[in-house]
Amino acid sequence: MELAPIPATVISEGEVRAVLRAHQGDGLEAWVADQAWQAAEDGSWRVEPDRDGWTFRVEAVPGGTVRMIARAPEAGPVTAWLIAL
């Protein structure tokens, strides 16, 4: 049985940044949107500076959602959350 491809929406870096800036949160997403990002091989972006030891990665998820991934200082726990367009 052959599986049908899953349709995906490709979201540009500019669109992802706009989603993060518009998010009504505590300001972390807007801060991330305004930082320098480094493109990763898997299509995500690593946020260049850390914030008090926390590191961040941003992913465009198929279907038009943005995933934020945060790692606590000193290889601590990882937290991830979704932000819909």
Secondary structure, 3 states (H helix, E strand, C coil): CCCCCCCCCCCCHHHHHHHHHHCCCCCHHHHHHCCCEEECCCCCEEECCCECCEEEEEEEECCCEEEEEEECCCCCCEEEEEEEC
